[in-house]
Structures are given as structure tokens and as C-alpha cells.
């Protein structure tokens, strides 16, 4: 990993994002988690009342980029 600033989204690999997130202290990780939860609840406040989630029916094929 090169220590420079880039504004090219193509240079933001999943591995770099994982390394960045894992480098955060637990308190900052929880702050990010709470911010996402606040965003989700702002968009759809009925989510906590939804119950009896069911797994999707049928078969699924997971495709990943090699």
C-alpha cells in the first residue's frame, strides 16, 4: 500500500477498506455502527417492529469477482 492521497475511487479496494476499518479502535467502530443504525432508522422507523423474519425461498448462487 502506497502512503499517498488519492481521489480515484478505482484505487479503493475492498482489502484497503478492511484494513482501514480494522485499524480503528473499538469505540470508533461502534460509532460508525451506530451512525449506520441511525441512518437506517431515519429512513425506515418501522424496522424494530418487524418480526418473524423468514429466510428467502429457493436456491441462490453467489458470484464473486476472481
C-alpha positions as CSV (number, residue, x, y, z in Angstrom):
1,X,0.0,0.0,0.0
2,X,1.4,3.4,-1.0
3,X,1.2,6.2,1.5
4,X,-0.3,8.9,-0.6
5,X,-3.6,10.6,-1.1
6,X,-5.8,9.6,-4.0
7,X,-9.2,10.7,-5.0
8,X,-9.7,7.9,-7.5
9,X,-12.5,5.5,-6.4
10,X,-10.9,2.8,-8.5
11,X,-8.0,2.7,-6.1
12,X,-10.2,1.9,-3.1
13,X,-10.0,-1.8,-3.0
14,X,-12.1,-3.9,-0.6
15,X,-8.9,-5.0,1.1
16,X,-7.8,-1.4,1.8
17,X,-11.2,-0.6,3.3
18,X,-11.0,-3.7,5.5
19,X,-7.5,-2.7,6.7
20,X,-8.7,0.8,7.4
21,X,-11.7,-0.4,9.4
22,X,-9.7,-3.0,11.4
23,X,-7.2,-0.3,12.3
24,X,-9.9,1.7,14.1
25,X,-10.3,1.4,17.8
26,X,-13.4,-0.4,19.0
27,X,-15.0,2.8,20.2
28,X,-14.8,4.3,16.7
29,X,-16.1,1.1,15.1
30,X,-19.1,1.3,17.3
31,X,-19.6,5.0,16.5
32,X,-19.7,4.0,12.8
33,X,-22.1,1.2,13.5
34,X,-24.4,3.5,15.5
35,X,-24.3,6.1,12.7
36,X,-25.4,3.4,10.2
37,X,-28.2,2.3,12.5
38,X,-29.4,5.9,13.0
39,X,-29.5,6.3,9.2
40,X,-31.4,3.1,8.7
41,X,-33.9,4.0,11.4
42,X,-34.3,7.5,9.9
43,X,-35.2,6.0,6.6
44,X,-37.5,3.3,7.9
45,X,-38.6,3.8,11.5
46,X,-40.8,0.6,11.5
47,X,-37.8,-1.7,11.3
48,X,-37.7,-2.6,15.0
49,X,-41.4,-3.6,14.9
50,X,-40.9,-6.0,12.1
51,X,-40.9,-9.6,13.4
52,X,-40.9,-13.1,12.2
53,X,-38.2,-12.7,9.5
54,X,-38.2,-15.6,7.2
55,X,-35.3,-16.9,5.1
56,X,-35.8,-16.4,1.3
57,X,-37.2,-19.3,-0.6
58,X,-35.4,-21.1,-3.4
59,X,-31.8,-21.5,-4.3
60,X,-29.1,-18.8,-4.7
61,X,-25.9,-18.7,-6.5
62,X,-23.2,-16.4,-5.1
63,X,-21.0,-14.9,-7.7
64,X,-17.7,-13.2,-6.8
65,X,-15.1,-11.5,-8.8
66,X,-11.9,-13.6,-9.0
